[in-house]
Amino acid sequence: MEIIPHVYQITLRGTNITLIAEEELTLIDTGFRGSARQIIGFIQSLGRSPKEISLIILTHNHLDHAGGLAELKRVTQAKVALHKADISADESQLPYPWVIRKLLHIPPFSLLKPLLYIKPNEVDIQVEGGEVFSPLGGLQVIPTPGHTPGSVSLFSPQKKLLIVGDALNKRRKEMRLPPKMVSTDLSQAVDSVRQIAQLDFDILCFGHGRPITKDASAKVQELVRKIDNIG
């Protein structure tokens, strides 16, 4: 679907990939392993080539958002950006909750470990937050940890558009926090949502679920009020 002119949401196996089609192409997240063929097919349907992808930004280092990276890197010279807190050569520091990390030491789950995350040598740009990339008149990197230590959101003030990855989820019509069982720090995730609520945006794009295309910041502020009332 086209969210705004030149910005598209591609949904594969329940995970959203955002394509920004300006003079160069920018991809936000890469979906599961095996997603590249359909991403490339969509790019070609626009009359563009995957070789035009100059930048791939990962909102976080989970298999459903970064799994398709290796396949895409084989057909493009794109630079890859990821927050440094989600990058580690130490498998004990994978950006998953401790329960999942513990399971990965037990066969047959241990065989899945290489598929769950991308390695440091696959990342060209280690972001910390505050960086501004050129798409959409300036795409700001906003650290929104909690789902993973290095989760980021991407904010275009010019377009009033915010891409949150899994910092927030949208299931059916309901916006909610990321699931606790696959998040490293839920209290940190709540703080990140409070930070998101302070931004001025109309359009909100999720890693899972359909975007909100009107009054999105007000809806996030309403969610924060509900969380605070429960707390």
Helices and strands as residue ranges (DSSP letters): E 2-4, E 7-12, E 15-21, E 25-28, H 36-45, G 50-52, E 53-57, H 63-66, H 69-73, E 79-83, G 84-86, G 91-93, H 98-103, G 109-115, G 120-122, E 125-127, E 132-133, G 135-137, E 139-143, E 152-156, E 161-163, E 169-171, E 174-176, G 180-182, H 186-196, E 203-205, H 216-230
